[in-house]
Amino acid sequence: MTRTQKIERLESVLARVLARATNRIDEGGVSQAPLSFPSAPAVPTATVQPVTPAADVESEVEWPTRPPPPAPPEMTSRDRAVAASVVEDGARREALAGRADPPNEVAGDPSFDSRERLVAAPPADPPLMTAKASAEADADAPALAETSAVDVAPSDHPYLADESPSILESEPPPDMQIEEPPASSRRPVGPQPEEEIARIAFGADGAEPPRHTPPPESGRLPSPDESDLEPEAATLDPFDAQTDEHPVSAVSSASGRPVPSRLVVLETRAALPPDGDIAEMAIEVRGKEPETFVELLRVSCTL
Amino acid sequence: MGVPSFDCAHAVRFDLPRGTVHAKGDPGRVVLVPAAALDQLLRDAPSAAAESFGAALGAAVGRRVAARLADAQTASIDAFVTQLAGEAAIAGVGAVAVERWGRALVMVVSASPLADSVLVAFVSSAIEAACGARPVCTLLARGDGVSRVFAGSQGGVERIRESMASGLSWADALARLNQGVP
């Protein structure tokens, strides 16, 4: 390989590198340029002056006691290279904005893929960038800078403007939908269906299973069966014929054991004769005792 | 209220020069007679004479009892019996006491030398002379020197006699009399 061939090859490599650097600037805005190209055309410094509307927006946001912004630093050669790429990208954007359809560019162009993504990608949220940065990045496109500044305004953002009644009344976006709670925490809040209300008010037709846990078997006294109670009640209840029964509504037991349908009053009465000789009178009931001998004699004479 | 005791001091006054004996409260003379001589007299005398003797003896005792009691009508049983027993003792008739069988009045005379009929007349006359009321008396029993005389009405005395004649004891007769059974 001769020397001239090497130089041409190096120049071709350098051209590709330069093209790639340009593509990076298109995709990420202001980025670092790894290399400075000495043969790049000189960019006038007037094109990178800050846009006054953007400065006004910034002044509205800043505090009144904030010191004035410093003067723009003097641009170095590296900055000039970046600014040149930004200017090229701004000019390209103006061309794209002017045409409705993107041009059918040649396949294999390294910038084609990026531009294709710009067109085909769905509209995303406006980037939250300051007006100063947008002015620095795209000084030749004031319309775009103004759009960015307007998009940054918090009152216009649908999710940052809490005071907007339209936002409150409108339905939230799909990504803000309340997730459905898990099944374990779901509870019916709405009105009960009519069947449920009727069942609570008038009871159910069928027997429901016990809602409470029945007591343990060891803690309950065994209740006698009704068949065991009947003969004893028949023999001990002397008032059955006199309708001295006290019907009591049976209490349903959860265990399902038979419960006597009525309680029988058992009375024990002593059978005493009305005029029996309980005891013999041992002491005669005396009247007024005589105090004098004459009275005693008079009493004795009454016998 | 305490029962006044029998005062036996100067109950009998002996006048030895005159050969007279006088009992306190009685202006009459008193004769000391042996009991055997009296018993012989009464045994030979008719019953009425014997009962009259006994009644006279009792009346004399009763008058002395009344002389000792300020008011025999209001005198208590104990006071009356005390004075009666004292005078009977001085007369030598025996020891007199009172028993109450229910409403029946029974006079108890112990160690009396008098015969049964004479003793009944003595008791009746003594009570009459002392308090003014004459009871009808009948002998209930006599044994071991103790004689019991019922003092009451004529009807009571007849029922007791009927009861005792029917075989009842004198105690049962008195019980029957108190029950009012004829």
Interface residues (C-beta under 8 A of the other chain):
Chain A: E284 P290 E291 T292 F293 V294 L296 L297 R298 V299 S300 C301 T302 L303
Chain B: A72 Q73 T74 A75 S76 I77 A79 F80 V81 V98 R100 G102 R103 A104 L105 I127 C131 A133 P135 V136 F150 A151 G152 S153 G155 G156 R159 L177 N178
